[in-house]
Amino acid sequence: MNSFYNPMFLSKVLKIYMFDINRLKNLNEETLKKYQDKAFRNMVKYAYTVPLYHDKYKKAGVYPDDITKIEDIKKLPIISKNDFDNYTPDGIISPKTKRDQLIKITTSGTTGKSLSLYGDMYDVVTWLFWYIRVIKEHGVNWRKNKMAIIGDFAPHTIASGYVKRGLFSQLSSNRFFSNMQWLNTNDKPKDVIKEVNRFNPEFLGGYVGMLSHLALLKEKGYGDDVNPKWIATIGSILTPPLRKLLEDTFNAEVFEVYGATESGTIAFQCRYGNYHIMSDLVYPEFLKEGKPVESKEQGKLVITKLYGKGTPIIRYGAVNDIVAPLYEKCDCGMPGNLIYKIYGRDDLSLYFSGGRVLLPSSIGDIHGRLLYELKTNKVKHTRITQHSLTNIEIRLIIDKKLKEKKPSVEEIFSVLRKGYQEKVGADVKIDIKEVEKVSKKGPRIVSKVDKSTFKIKQYI
C-alpha cells in the first residue's frame, strides 16, 4: 500500500513539512534541551523492544524508566558493528514491525565490512526534509530552483533505498521532482557533466571527488551551461584547496553537509561557514578514552539518532570518524552545538613514530593536490598499504586515454611523494608504482601497523 494514501502517515508528513523543517531555528537552548530529553526517552523505550538493545540494556542493568534526560545517555552501553552483525536481520528491528514493510540499506563498507540497517517511509520522508532544511538555510527553494543531485545509487546505498525504492516508488517523480535531476556518482565524469550541462541547474549537490572532476572538466571546456549558484558537498572531507577549486571554477557558494548512513545528516555549514549539528535529530558524543573531549579537541564520534521506527541507532560507536566539537555560538542564532573540524575515519588512518596518526582528511589533502595543483584526473584508482611505521606502498591506475597528456606520471609521483613527506617526514619510504589493476575489495587504505600497542599522541 502506498503510505501517502494513509491519512495518519500523511498528517505526519504535513506536520514535518509545516513545522519541523524550521524547528531547529525556532527553538532556543532551553526548549531544544526539553525536546532532546523527550525524543531520547521515546527512542530508548522503542529500542527496548528491539532484541539487540533489549539484551544489551538488560545485561547492563539499565531499563527505560532509568532514562529521563539526554544526560542519562552515559548509562547506556556503546553499540558496536559486531553487535549489529550478531543480531542481523531480525534482531535489529522491533518484532512489532514487519520487515517486508521496511527499506533495507547498507553502509559503504569502505573498511571492508558493511552494515545492513532498516528504515521506514517516515525515515525516507524525513531524510528528504532534513536536506531541505540545509539548503533552505542557504536560500535554495527546493520546489522552484533547478537542482542536480549526484548521489551514490548503487543498489545497497541509502540514496538508492530512500530515493528509488522509497520516494520514487510512492510518488510520481515527474510531478513531485520535475525540477530535480538525479545522477549517479559512479558514472564517468564526462557523462555526468554532459547531463548536468543539459539540465543547467542552479543547485549542484554531490560527492567531493565527482564535483572536483567536474570542475577540471569545466576548466578544459566542458559544461558551458554548468553554472550553479550553490554547490553542496557530501562524502569525503572538503579540504580548503578543493573548496577554492569549486568556488573559483563555478563561481558558486560552496557549503558542506556531513552525515552517515546509520544516522542521516549530522551537521551542515550555515551561511557563516560554521558546522551546525542537527541537534533535534541526532545527539553526537565526542569521546577520547571514553571521556568527552574539550572544545576543538579531537574525539571519536559516537552517534545517537533521535527519530525513526526502523533500526534504532543509540550510542553507535562504529562510524569511526574523528571529529572536534566547538562549544561556542554562531552569529546565525541557531541553538545547539557546533563542530569545529571533521578529520575523517580513524580506521582508514596511517600510523607513524612518536604516536602520530595521519587521518583521511590529510591523506585526501595530499591526493587532492593532483586536482588543484596539477589539474589532472589521470589517476583512476588508488590503493594505499602501510607495511610498517616507515614504509608506505601506493599503487595507482592511470587512465590510458590520458596517459600521454600532461602532467607526466613522474610528476604525479613527485607531488604525492612530496605531500606525504611534508606530513610524516623524509625518513618514511614512499613506494609509488603504476599498476594495471588494484583490488576493489575491502578498504582502499590499509595499515598493517599493530594498533593494539600504538599510543596515539598526535593527529596529523
WOBEL-V153502 format. One record per backbone hydrogen bond with DSSP energy under -1.0 kcal/mol. CO is the residue of the C=O (numbers start at 1). NH is the residue of the N-H. Records with the same first field share a line. If there is no record, write none. Layout:
CO: NH  NH
This chain:
2: 5
3: 6
6: 10
7: 11
8: 12
9: 13
10: 14
11: 15
12: 16
13: 17
14: 18
15: 19  20
16: 21
22: 26
23: 27
28: 32
29: 33
30: 34
31: 35
32: 36
33: 37
34: 38
35: 39
36: 40
37: 41
38: 42
39: 43
40: 44
41: 45
42: 46
43: 47
44: 48
46: 49
47: 50
50: 54
51: 55
52: 56
53: 57
54: 58
55: 59
56: 60
57: 62
63: 66
64: 67
69: 72
70: 73
71: 74
72: 75
73: 76
79: 317
80: 84
81: 85
82: 86
84: 88
87: 91
89: 92
91: 52
94: 97
98: 101
99: 102
103: 119
105: 117
109: 112
115: 107
117: 105
118: 311
119: 103
120: 124
121: 125
122: 126
123: 127
124: 128
125: 129
126: 130
127: 131
128: 132
129: 133
130: 134
131: 135
132: 136
133: 137
135: 140
136: 139
141: 145
146: 202  203
147: 181
148: 205
149: 183
151: 153  185
154: 157
156: 106
157: 161
158: 162
159: 163
160: 165
162: 167
163: 168
167: 171
172: 176
173: 177
177: 180
179: 147
181: 149
183: 151
184: 187
188: 192
189: 193
190: 194
191: 195
192: 196
193: 197
194: 198
195: 199
196: 200
202: 229  230
203: 148
204: 232
205: 150
206: 234
207: 211
208: 212
209: 213
210: 214
211: 215
212: 216
213: 217
214: 218
215: 219
216: 220
217: 222
218: 221
223: 226
225: 227
229: 253
230: 204
231: 255
232: 206
233: 257
234: 208
239: 243
240: 244
241: 245
242: 246
243: 247
244: 248
245: 249
246: 250
247: 251
253: 231
255: 233
256: 269
258: 266  267
260: 264
264: 260
266: 278
267: 258
268: 276
270: 273
274: 270
275: 339
276: 268
277: 279
278: 281  282
281: 306
285: 302
286: 293
287: 300
288: 291
291: 288
294: 297
299: 323
300: 287
302: 285
303: 316
304: 283
313: 305
315: 79
316: 303
320: 346
321: 301
322: 343
323: 299
324: 340  341
325: 296
326: 328  338
330: 333
337: 277
338: 326
341: 324
343: 361
344: 322
350: 358
352: 356
355: 457  458
356: 352
357: 460
358: 350
359: 363
360: 364
361: 365
362: 366
363: 367
364: 368
367: 370
368: 371  372
369: 373  374
370: 376
378: 399
381: 397
383: 395
384: 446
385: 393
386: 448
388: 391
390: 429
391: 387  388
392: 431
393: 385
394: 433
395: 383
396: 435
397: 380
399: 402
402: 405
408: 412
409: 413
410: 414
411: 415
412: 416
413: 417
414: 418
415: 419
416: 420
417: 421
418: 422
419: 423
420: 424
421: 425
425: 428
429: 392
431: 394
433: 396
444: 384
446: 386
458: 357
